[in-house]
Amino acid sequence: MSPEETEIRRLIADAQQHQFNVAELMELHDDDAVVINMAGRRLFGKPAFREAMEQALASSLQHVPTVTEIDRVYFVAPGCAVVSCTKTVLDQRPQAEQTALPGSVGLMTYVLVQKQGRWVIASAQTTPLVR
């Protein structure tokens, strides 16, 4: 595994680790990042993403962690990579608070870019896997 792929895998692991820490999660994203969550909500830029995350974590979604497994890292060009992942959703909300989620498994695609010597998330999209 190349040093670049090792850095990318660390970035994806950090995104999972900090999924409930808004400040840390924002540090992993480009200022102009585009995020489309599993429910299909599209967010442009860190301010919109931060606001959506703060709203989600103030709700019962704070009890819905995800586990991300990298399926493939593809270097599109120097300083640009596409990472395909499978995301498993773990609904740990109390039974009374459980409402339907878009799915329990999602196919996630990250577009990563190198900026100022480090990899950051430029785009992230999760599509629910329908079986």
N, C-alpha and C positions, 0 to 999 in steps of 0.2 A: 504494500500500500504506500502510495506517495505521501510526502509530508503535507501536500495540499489536501489530499483526501482525508488524512488524519485530522487536520484542522476543521474541515467541513463536518466530519462526523462528530467532533467535539461541539461545534456550533449547534448541530441538531440536538445533541444530548443536553446542552445547556438550555435550549428552548423548551425542552420537555421538563427539565428540572425546575425552571423558573416560570412555568405556566401559570402559577398563582401569585407571582411576584411581579407586578406591573412594571416597576422601575427597572428591574433587571431584564425583563423581557424586552422592553423598549430599546435597551442598549444593544440588543442583537439585531435590530432592524434598521434599515436605511431610513432616512428622514422621509423619503417619498414612497415608502413601501406600499404595495397594494395587497390587501388581505381579503380573501373571500372565505368566510367560515363555512362550517358544515351545513348551516341553515340557509346558505346562499346570500348572506349579507355581505356586501362589498364595501370595503373601507379604503379610502385614499389618504395616505400619509399617517405619520405617527400620532398626531393629535386625535384624529378620528379613531384610530386603533386603540389608543390609550383610553379614550372615553368609553368605547364599547367594552373593553376589558374591565374597567372599573365598574360599569353597570352589571356585567355578568358576575363578577366576584361579589357584588353586593346582593346577589340573588341566590337561589338554591343551586345555581350552576357551579358555585364554589365547591360543590360536592360531586362534581362530574370530571374527574381527571381523565387524561388520555395517555396512552403509551404509544410511542412512535417507533416503528422499525424501518430502517433504511433498506430499500429493495435495490436501489441502483444510484450510483453517482456518475453523472455524465458531464464531462468538460466540453462545453459548447465552443468556447474560445478562451484565450488566456484571460484569466480574471473573471470568468463567468461559468457557472455550473448549474445544472438542473439535477435536483435530487428527488427521486420518486420514493415515496414511503407508504406504508400501511399504518393507519392510525386506529387503535382500538379504544373505544369509549367505555369507561367504567362508571356506570350510574350508581353512585353511593348515597344518593339522596334518601331521606326517610321515605318510607312507602307512601305516606300521605302527600308528599310533595312531588312525587314522580308524575311527570307529564310526558307525553310522547317526545322522543328525540328524533332527529332526522335519520338516525341509524346507529348501530353499535360498532360499525366498522366504516372507515373512510379511506379513500385513496387520496393521498396528499402529494402535491407537487410544490417544491420550493424552487425558486430561481435565486441564486446567490451571486453576489458580485464582490470583488475585492475593492475595498476603498481604504486608503491610507494604511495599507499594509495588512489589513485584516478582512476576513470574510464577514459579510452581513447579509441579512435576508432582504431581498428586493421585492419579492412576491411570494405569497403563500396561498394555495387554494386547496380546500378539502372538498371532495365530492363523496357523498354517501354511497356506499356500496349496496346496491339493491340485489338481493338474492331471491 
